[in-house]
């Protein structure tokens, strides 16, 4: 798609380019230019300053070389009063300083860039170049004059090193002006700047959007002036405009989906209202009892399943959504994907897909289930006859519970088919065998545990433990197994904790078991915390990896 087609698709008739390069020489401010050049010179290395010295000598001519050498002696030229005085006294100070300024910009070919952009933008009905001062005068009225469906493309440089402005002094302020204007949604903002390299375009565009126009539907786009002007610049520029068009199409798609989603939710609750509250309670209670899950989980599943069904049905039959989706996919196929985007929203979203809210899991006293992650510390007594006096504390290890959902779930009777849990270690160092699975960004499971980066489930060395010890973790809202489980603790839990029927019945057997054992800590001495839970989908993925590992095992397997 060429530039004219993209502009037509975006409904853009007018293009405005705001840049200090467009200011007339006589309108440039000498003080502002001097200040910019001083700042640029101080940040340059010695080799650049030597090149600048030769450049100034050529500009000044033979009769001024002695003066020039004096300015540059000992690197003091940028702070020398004599240099500033020469600038003020010379015949054309603005032109002289612009020459120095262009020297510092190095390989940015401003004239060539202007020619390239002008050739591209001749395909627009209106294309005008503005200095910052001129935009100060006319920008507000341009925005005011826009009709409801009329769009403009605004190219803007971020840095203003040449003009002294009384109003908007740089590109950031221009972006802010557009964003706050009531017609701001009619403006596509494309930053054209030498401040960033092309590898930073997407990341910096997102940063500018977040800082200056976070509530804007469309982001700010960035294209670097350092792109090669002699190697397909029109195509590169067109690709950036394709990104603008893609973002516009996805924005339209998002709005349509929001409307349909709202209707799906309304339809879901209309369905739920068609049954009596008593019927709903009965269905929820029966489902929870059969599967050993809390009632809130059953309610969420009912709502989620109904909303999802209604949403899919509506999306598939909506012609506008189908058309927009087709357009988005067609445009998306043309976009460069070589640049990694550091996107915290996507990271947060994927973490929410993988992990449940660890605080909610423990605060709600949810039963143990496949995918629960535990922190275990073995306390090894150096004197078994006086256990507890000379404990040696081992390092903290992380484990994940895996197994058949049907065998590990707590049933309505307060029992489960398995009495022994199978825990698999989670390791920070990648095992040097194939019996493993990567858990991405493991620290996001529970930021308080101090883990960083990826961890690995090691399927080769599982550990067995009685469910009695794991069930202790849901007896308090911190997820910590407290081995002080007496009659009073039992009664407090029954009275105050939001326990489902299966947990209440399990408590009876746990109390009996506790009284029989008195929790014989010389046999099994542990500190156990439930620190998080994998989502059901992610836990199923871990089980799938484990089953693949089991298919390669020998006939016998010894568990420790």
C-alpha positions as CSV (number, residue, x, y, z in Angstrom):
1,X,0.0,0.0,0.0
2,X,1.6,3.3,-1.1
3,X,1.4,6.6,0.9
4,X,-1.7,7.9,-0.8
5,X,-3.6,4.8,-0.1
6,X,-2.6,4.8,3.5
7,X,-3.6,8.5,3.9
8,X,-7.0,7.7,2.2
9,X,-7.5,4.8,4.6
10,X,-6.7,7.0,7.5
11,X,-9.1,9.7,6.1
12,X,-6.2,12.2,6.3
13,X,-6.3,15.2,3.9
14,X,-3.8,17.5,5.6
15,X,-0.3,16.8,6.9
16,X,1.6,19.3,9.1
17,X,5.3,19.1,10.0
18,X,6.5,21.0,13.0
19,X,10.4,21.3,13.3
20,X,12.9,23.9,14.2
21,X,14.6,23.2,10.8
22,X,11.7,25.0,9.2
23,X,12.4,28.3,10.9
24,X,13.8,31.1,8.7
25,X,17.5,32.0,9.4
26,X,16.5,35.6,10.4
27,X,14.0,34.3,12.9
28,X,16.4,32.1,14.9
29,X,17.4,33.2,18.3
30,X,21.2,33.6,18.7
31,X,21.2,33.1,22.5
32,X,19.2,29.9,22.2
33,X,21.5,28.6,19.4
34,X,24.6,29.4,21.5
35,X,23.2,27.7,24.5
36,X,22.4,24.6,22.5
37,X,25.8,24.4,20.9
38,X,27.6,24.9,24.2
39,X,25.6,21.9,25.6
40,X,26.3,19.8,22.6
41,X,30.0,20.6,22.6
42,X,30.4,19.7,26.2
43,X,29.0,16.2,25.6
44,X,31.3,15.4,22.7
45,X,34.6,13.6,22.8
46,X,38.0,15.2,21.9
47,X,38.0,13.8,18.4
48,X,34.7,15.6,17.6
49,X,36.0,18.8,19.0
50,X,39.2,18.6,16.8
51,X,36.9,18.1,13.8
52,X,34.9,21.1,15.0
53,X,38.0,23.2,15.2
54,X,38.9,22.4,11.6
55,X,35.4,23.2,10.6
56,X,35.5,26.6,12.3
57,X,38.9,27.4,10.8
58,X,37.5,26.8,7.3
59,X,34.5,29.0,8.0
60,X,36.6,31.9,9.5
61,X,39.3,31.8,6.8
62,X,43.1,32.3,7.0
63,X,43.0,35.7,8.7
64,X,41.1,34.3,11.7
65,X,43.0,31.0,12.3
66,X,45.0,32.5,15.2
67,X,41.8,33.7,16.9
68,X,40.3,30.2,16.3
69,X,43.3,28.4,17.9
70,X,43.1,30.7,20.9
71,X,39.4,29.7,21.3
72,X,40.1,26.0,21.2
73,X,43.2,26.1,23.4
74,X,43.0,23.7,26.3
75,X,39.4,22.8,25.4
76,X,38.0,26.1,26.7
77,X,36.4,27.3,23.6
78,X,32.8,26.5,24.6
79,X,33.1,28.7,27.7
80,X,35.3,31.5,26.2
81,X,33.8,34.9,26.3
82,X,35.7,35.8,23.1
83,X,34.0,33.1,21.1
84,X,30.5,34.3,22.2
85,X,31.5,37.9,21.4
86,X,32.7,36.9,17.9
87,X,29.3,35.4,17.3
88,X,27.5,38.5,18.3
89,X,29.8,40.7,16.2
90,X,30.0,38.7,13.0
91,X,28.0,39.6,10.0
92,X,25.5,36.7,10.0
93,X,25.5,35.1,13.5
94,X,22.5,32.9,12.9
95,X,24.0,31.3,9.7
96,X,27.3,30.8,11.4
97,X,25.7,29.0,14.4
98,X,23.4,26.9,12.2
99,X,26.6,25.7,10.4
100,X,28.1,24.7,13.8
101,X,24.8,23.1,14.8
102,X,24.6,21.0,11.7
103,X,28.2,19.9,12.3
104,X,27.2,18.5,15.6
105,X,24.2,16.6,14.2
106,X,26.7,14.6,12.2
107,X,25.1,12.2,9.7
108,X,21.6,13.7,10.0
109,X,21.1,15.1,6.5
110,X,18.4,17.6,7.1
111,X,18.1,18.9,3.6
112,X,17.8,15.4,2.2
113,X,15.3,14.4,4.9
114,X,13.1,17.4,4.1
115,X,13.3,16.6,0.3
116,X,12.3,13.0,1.0
117,X,9.4,13.8,3.3
118,X,8.1,16.5,0.9
119,X,8.1,14.1,-2.0
120,X,6.1,11.6,0.0
121,X,3.6,14.1,1.4
122,X,2.8,15.7,-2.0
123,X,0.3,12.9,-2.2
124,X,-1.7,14.6,0.6
125,X,-4.2,17.3,-0.3
126,X,-2.5,19.7,2.0
127,X,1.2,19.6,3.2
128,X,2.8,22.4,5.2
129,X,6.0,22.8,7.1
130,X,5.8,24.8,10.4
131,X,8.5,26.1,12.7
132,X,7.6,26.0,16.4
133,X,6.9,29.7,16.5
134,X,4.6,29.5,13.5
135,X,2.8,26.5,15.1
136,X,2.3,28.6,18.2
137,X,0.5,31.1,16.1
138,X,-1.6,28.8,13.9
139,X,-1.8,25.4,15.6
140,X,-4.8,26.1,17.8
141,X,-6.9,27.5,15.0
142,X,-6.0,24.4,12.8
143,X,-7.2,22.1,15.5
144,X,-10.4,24.2,16.1
145,X,-11.3,24.1,12.4
146,X,-11.3,20.3,12.1
147,X,-14.7,18.8,11.3
148,X,-16.0,15.8,13.3
149,X,-14.6,13.1,10.9
150,X,-11.7,15.1,9.5
151,X,-8.3,13.8,10.4
152,X,-4.8,15.3,10.1
153,X,-1.3,13.8,10.4
154,X,1.0,15.8,12.6
155,X,4.8,15.2,12.1
156,X,6.7,16.8,15.0
157,X,10.3,17.0,16.1
158,X,10.9,16.6,19.9
159,X,13.9,18.8,20.2
160,X,13.9,22.5,19.5
161,X,17.5,23.8,19.6
162,X,17.2,26.8,17.4
163,X,14.1,28.8,18.2
164,X,13.3,30.8,21.3
165,X,9.6,30.3,21.7
166,X,7.1,32.2,23.9
167,X,4.5,29.4,23.8
168,X,5.1,25.7,23.0
169,X,8.9,25.4,23.2
170,X,9.4,21.8,22.0
171,X,7.7,18.7,20.5
172,X,6.7,17.3,23.9
173,X,4.6,20.4,24.5
174,X,3.1,20.2,21.1
175,X,2.0,16.6,21.8
176,X,0.6,17.6,25.1
177,X,-1.4,20.5,23.4
178,X,-2.9,18.1,20.9
179,X,-3.8,15.5,23.5
180,X,-5.6,18.0,25.7
181,X,-7.5,19.6,22.8
182,X,-11.1,18.6,22.3
183,X,-10.3,17.7,18.7
184,X,-7.2,15.7,19.8
185,X,-8.7,12.4,18.7
186,X,-8.7,13.7,15.1
187,X,-4.9,14.0,15.1
188,X,-2.4,11.2,14.3
189,X,0.9,12.1,15.9
190,X,4.1,10.9,14.3
191,X,7.4,12.0,16.0
192,X,10.2,12.5,13.4
193,X,13.3,13.0,15.5
194,X,17.1,12.5,15.6
195,X,16.8,11.9,19.4
196,X,16.4,8.1,19.1
197,X,17.8,5.4,16.9
198,X,15.5,3.4,14.7
199,X,15.8,0.4,17.1
200,X,14.2,2.5,19.8
201,X,11.2,3.7,17.8
202,X,8.5,1.5,19.2
203,X,9.8,1.6,22.8
204,X,10.1,5.4,22.8
205,X,6.7,5.8,21.2
206,X,5.2,3.9,24.0
207,X,7.1,5.9,26.6
208,X,6.0,9.2,25.1
209,X,2.4,8.0,25.0
210,X,2.5,6.9,28.6
211,X,4.0,10.1,29.8
212,X,2.1,12.7,27.8
213,X,-1.1,11.2,26.6
214,X,-1.9,8.0,28.6
215,X,-5.6,8.4,28.1
216,X,-5.3,8.7,24.3
217,X,-6.9,5.9,22.3
218,X,-4.1,5.9,19.7
219,X,-0.4,5.9,20.7
220,X,2.3,8.3,19.5
221,X,4.4,6.8,16.8
222,X,8.1,7.5,16.3
223,X,10.4,7.4,13.2
224,X,14.1,8.2,13.5
225,X,15.8,10.8,11.4
226,X,18.8,8.5,11.4
227,X,17.2,6.0,9.1
228,X,19.1,5.6,5.8
229,X,17.7,8.3,3.5
230,X,19.3,6.6,0.4
231,X,18.0,3.1,1.1
232,X,14.3,2.8,0.7
233,X,13.2,5.7,3.0
234,X,9.8,6.0,1.3
235,X,9.2,2.3,2.0
236,X,10.4,2.7,5.6
237,X,8.1,5.7,6.1
238,X,5.2,3.9,4.6
239,X,5.7,1.0,7.0
240,X,5.4,3.4,10.0
241,X,2.2,4.7,8.5
242,X,1.0,1.1,8.1
243,X,1.5,0.8,11.9
244,X,-0.7,3.8,12.4
245,X,-3.4,2.3,10.1
246,X,-3.1,-1.0,11.9
247,X,-3.5,0.7,15.3
248,X,-6.5,2.5,14.0
249,X,-8.1,-0.7,12.8
250,X,-7.4,-2.5,16.1
251,X,-8.9,0.5,18.0
252,X,-12.1,0.2,15.9
253,X,-12.1,-3.6,16.6
254,X,-11.6,-3.0,20.3
255,X,-14.6,-0.7,20.5
256,X,-16.8,-3.2,18.7
257,X,-15.7,-6.0,20.9
258,X,-16.3,-3.9,24.0
259,X,-19.9,-3.3,22.9
260,X,-20.4,-7.0,22.1
261,X,-18.7,-8.0,25.4
262,X,-21.0,-5.7,27.4
263,X,-24.1,-7.3,25.6
264,X,-22.7,-10.8,26.3
265,X,-22.4,-10.0,30.0
266,X,-25.9,-8.6,30.1
267,X,-27.2,-11.6,28.3
268,X,-25.4,-13.9,30.7
269,X,-27.1,-12.4,33.8
270,X,-30.4,-12.4,32.0
271,X,-30.0,-16.2,31.6
272,X,-29.0,-16.5,35.3
273,X,-32.1,-14.5,36.3
274,X,-34.3,-17.1,34.4
275,X,-33.7,-19.6,37.3
276,X,-34.6,-19.0,40.9
277,X,-31.9,-18.1,43.4
278,X,-32.7,-21.4,45.2
279,X,-32.1,-23.4,42.0
280,X,-28.8,-21.5,41.5
281,X,-27.6,-22.2,45.0
282,X,-28.5,-25.8,44.6
283,X,-26.6,-26.1,41.3
284,X,-23.6,-24.3,42.7
285,X,-23.6,-26.4,45.9
286,X,-23.9,-29.6,44.0
287,X,-21.1,-28.7,41.5
288,X,-18.8,-27.6,44.4
289,X,-19.6,-30.7,46.4
290,X,-19.0,-33.1,43.4
291,X,-15.7,-31.5,42.4
292,X,-14.4,-30.4,45.8
293,X,-14.0,-26.7,44.9
294,X,-15.3,-23.5,46.7
295,X,-18.7,-22.2,45.7
296,X,-17.2,-18.9,44.4
297,X,-15.1,-21.0,42.0
298,X,-18.2,-22.7,40.7
299,X,-20.1,-19.4,40.2
300,X,-17.1,-17.9,38.3
301,X,-17.0,-21.0,36.1
302,X,-20.7,-20.8,35.3
303,X,-20.5,-17.1,34.5
304,X,-17.2,-17.4,32.5
305,X,-18.5,-20.3,30.4
306,X,-21.8,-18.6,29.6
307,X,-20.1,-15.2,28.8
308,X,-17.5,-16.9,26.6
309,X,-20.2,-18.9,24.7
310,X,-22.3,-15.8,24.1
311,X,-19.3,-13.7,23.1
312,X,-17.9,-16.2,20.6
313,X,-21.4,-16.6,19.0
314,X,-21.8,-12.8,18.7
315,X,-18.3,-12.2,17.4
316,X,-18.6,-14.8,14.7
317,X,-21.9,-13.4,13.4
318,X,-21.0,-9.7,13.5
319,X,-20.1,-8.6,9.9
320,X,-18.3,-5.4,11.0
321,X,-16.1,-7.4,13.4
322,X,-15.3,-10.0,10.8
323,X,-14.4,-7.3,8.3
324,X,-12.2,-5.4,10.8
325,X,-10.5,-8.6,11.9
326,X,-9.7,-9.5,8.3
327,X,-8.2,-6.0,7.7
328,X,-6.1,-6.2,10.9
329,X,-4.7,-9.6,9.9
330,X,-3.9,-8.3,6.4
331,X,-2.1,-5.2,7.8
332,X,-0.4,-7.2,10.5
333,X,1.3,-9.5,8.0
334,X,3.2,-6.5,6.6
335,X,4.6,-5.1,9.9
336,X,8.2,-5.6,10.9
337,X,8.5,-7.8,13.9
338,X,12.3,-7.6,14.4
339,X,12.1,-5.1,17.3
340,X,11.4,-6.5,20.8
341,X,8.9,-4.4,22.7
342,X,9.4,-4.2,26.4
343,X,5.7,-4.2,27.4
344,X,4.8,-4.4,31.1
345,X,1.1,-4.8,30.3
346,X,1.8,-8.0,28.2
347,X,4.1,-9.3,30.9
348,X,1.4,-8.7,33.6
349,X,-1.2,-10.3,31.4
350,X,0.8,-13.5,30.8
351,X,1.6,-13.7,34.5
352,X,-2.1,-13.5,35.3
353,X,-2.7,-16.3,32.8
354,X,0.0,-18.5,34.5
355,X,-0.6,-17.7,38.2
356,X,-3.5,-17.1,40.5
357,X,-3.6,-14.4,43.1
358,X,-1.6,-16.0,45.9
359,X,-3.0,-13.8,48.6
360,X,-6.6,-14.6,47.5
361,X,-5.9,-18.3,47.5
362,X,-4.7,-18.2,51.1
363,X,-7.1,-15.5,52.4
364,X,-10.0,-17.6,51.2
365,X,-8.7,-20.8,52.8
366,X,-9.0,-22.6,49.4
367,X,-8.4,-26.4,49.5
368,X,-5.1,-27.8,48.2
369,X,-5.2,-28.6,44.5
370,X,-2.9,-29.5,41.6
371,X,-0.6,-26.6,40.7
372,X,-0.2,-25.4,44.3
373,X,3.4,-24.2,45.0
374,X,5.0,-24.7,48.5
375,X,8.0,-23.5,50.3
376,X,9.5,-26.3,52.3
377,X,12.3,-26.2,55.0
378,X,13.4,-29.4,56.6
379,X,14.6,-29.0,60.2
380,X,17.1,-31.7,60.9
381,X,17.8,-32.4,64.6
382,X,21.4,-33.1,65.5
383,X,20.1,-34.8,68.7
384,X,17.1,-37.0,68.1
385,X,16.6,-37.6,71.8
386,X,16.1,-33.9,72.5
387,X,14.4,-32.8,69.3
388,X,13.9,-29.1,69.0
389,X,17.0,-28.1,71.1
390,X,19.6,-28.5,68.4
391,X,17.9,-28.0,65.1
392,X,19.9,-27.4,62.0
393,X,17.8,-25.4,59.5
394,X,18.1,-26.5,55.9
395,X,17.8,-24.2,52.9
396,X,14.4,-23.2,51.6
397,X,13.2,-25.3,48.7
398,X,10.2,-24.7,46.3
399,X,7.9,-27.6,45.3
400,X,4.9,-27.9,43.1
401,X,2.0,-30.4,43.6
402,X,1.1,-32.5,40.6
403,X,-1.1,-35.4,40.1
404,X,-4.5,-36.6,38.8
405,X,-7.1,-33.8,39.6
406,X,-9.7,-36.5,40.5
407,X,-7.4,-38.2,43.0
408,X,-6.0,-35.0,44.7
409,X,-9.3,-33.1,45.1
410,X,-11.0,-33.1,48.5
411,X,-14.4,-34.6,48.0
412,X,-17.7,-33.9,49.9
413,X,-16.9,-36.7,52.3
414,X,-13.7,-34.9,53.4
415,X,-11.6,-37.5,51.8
416,X,-9.5,-37.8,48.7
417,X,-8.4,-40.9,46.7
418,X,-4.8,-40.1,47.3
419,X,-3.4,-40.0,50.9
420,X,0.1,-39.1,49.8
421,X,1.0,-36.0,47.7
422,X,3.6,-36.0,45.0
423,X,5.8,-32.8,45.1
424,X,8.3,-31.9,42.4
425,X,11.2,-29.6,43.1
426,X,11.4,-26.2,41.4
427,X,15.0,-25.3,40.6
428,X,16.6,-22.0,39.7
429,X,19.4,-23.8,37.8
430,X,18.3,-25.7,34.7
431,X,18.6,-29.5,35.1
432,X,20.9,-31.2,32.6
433,X,18.3,-33.7,31.5
434,X,15.1,-33.7,29.5
435,X,12.7,-34.4,32.5
436,X,11.9,-30.8,33.1
437,X,9.6,-27.9,32.3
438,X,10.3,-24.2,32.3
439,X,8.2,-21.9,34.6
440,X,8.6,-18.4,33.1
441,X,9.1,-15.5,35.4
442,X,8.6,-17.6,38.5
443,X,9.1,-14.6,40.8
444,X,5.7,-13.2,39.6
445,X,4.0,-16.1,41.3
446,X,4.6,-14.4,44.6
447,X,6.9,-11.3,44.7
448,X,7.5,-11.8,48.4
449,X,9.4,-15.0,48.0
450,X,12.5,-13.3,46.4
451,X,12.8,-15.7,43.4
452,X,13.9,-14.1,40.1
453,X,13.9,-15.2,36.5
454,X,12.8,-18.6,35.2
455,X,12.6,-21.8,37.3
456,X,12.4,-25.4,36.2
457,X,10.2,-28.2,37.4
458,X,12.4,-31.3,37.9
459,X,10.3,-34.4,37.1
460,X,13.2,-36.8,37.9
461,X,13.3,-36.4,41.7
462,X,9.8,-36.1,43.2
463,X,9.2,-36.1,46.9
464,X,6.2,-37.7,48.7
465,X,4.5,-36.2,51.7
466,X,1.3,-36.9,53.6
467,X,-1.6,-34.6,52.7
468,X,-2.1,-33.9,56.4
469,X,0.9,-31.5,56.3
470,X,-0.3,-29.8,53.1
471,X,-3.9,-29.4,54.4
472,X,-2.5,-27.6,57.4
473,X,-1.7,-24.7,54.9
474,X,-5.4,-23.8,54.4
475,X,-6.1,-23.7,58.1
476,X,-4.9,-20.1,58.3
477,X,-5.1,-17.1,56.0
478,X,-1.3,-16.8,55.7
479,X,-1.0,-20.3,54.0
480,X,1.5,-21.4,56.7
481,X,1.2,-24.8,58.2
482,X,0.9,-24.3,62.0
483,X,1.6,-27.5,63.9
484,X,-0.4,-26.3,66.9
485,X,-3.7,-27.8,65.9
486,X,-5.9,-28.5,69.0
487,X,-9.6,-28.5,69.8
488,X,-9.7,-24.7,70.1
489,X,-8.1,-24.2,66.7
490,X,-10.6,-26.6,65.2
491,X,-13.6,-24.7,66.7
492,X,-12.2,-21.3,65.7
493,X,-11.8,-22.5,62.1
494,X,-15.4,-23.9,61.9
495,X,-16.8,-20.7,63.3
496,X,-14.8,-18.1,61.4
497,X,-13.1,-19.4,58.2
498,X,-15.0,-19.6,54.9
499,X,-14.6,-23.4,54.6
500,X,-16.6,-25.5,52.2
501,X,-18.3,-28.7,53.4
502,X,-15.5,-31.0,52.3
503,X,-13.0,-29.0,54.3
504,X,-15.1,-29.0,57.4
505,X,-15.3,-32.8,57.3
506,X,-11.6,-33.0,56.6
507,X,-11.0,-30.9,59.7
508,X,-12.6,-33.6,61.9
509,X,-10.2,-36.3,60.6
510,X,-7.2,-33.9,60.9
511,X,-8.0,-33.2,64.5
512,X,-8.2,-36.9,65.2
513,X,-4.9,-37.5,63.4
514,X,-3.3,-34.6,65.3
515,X,-4.4,-36.0,68.6
516,X,-3.0,-39.5,67.7
517,X,0.3,-38.2,66.4
518,X,0.7,-35.1,68.5
519,X,2.4,-34.1,65.2
520,X,5.5,-36.2,65.9
521,X,8.0,-33.6,64.8
522,X,10.9,-36.0,65.3
523,X,9.5,-38.0,62.4
524,X,8.8,-35.2,60.0
525,X,10.0,-31.7,60.9
526,X,9.0,-29.2,58.3
527,X,8.2,-25.5,57.8
528,X,5.6,-25.5,55.0
529,X,4.1,-22.4,53.3
530,X,1.7,-22.4,50.4
531,X,3.2,-19.5,48.4
532,X,1.1,-19.6,45.3
533,X,-0.9,-21.5,42.7
534,X,-0.5,-22.1,39.0
535,X,-3.6,-21.4,36.9
536,X,-5.6,-24.5,36.0
537,X,-4.5,-24.2,32.4
538,X,-0.8,-23.9,33.3
539,X,-1.1,-26.7,35.8
540,X,-2.5,-28.9,33.1
541,X,0.4,-28.0,30.9
542,X,2.8,-29.1,33.7
543,X,0.9,-32.4,33.9
544,X,1.2,-32.9,30.2
545,X,5.0,-32.5,30.4
546,X,5.1,-34.9,33.3
547,X,3.0,-37.5,31.4
548,X,5.4,-37.2,28.5
549,X,8.3,-37.9,30.9
550,X,6.5,-40.9,32.4
551,X,6.1,-42.4,28.9
552,X,9.9,-42.7,28.7
553,X,10.4,-44.2,32.2
554,X,11.4,-47.8,32.8
555,X,8.9,-50.2,34.3
556,X,9.8,-49.4,38.0
557,X,10.2,-46.0,39.6
558,X,11.5,-45.5,43.1
559,X,10.1,-42.5,44.9
560,X,11.8,-40.9,48.0
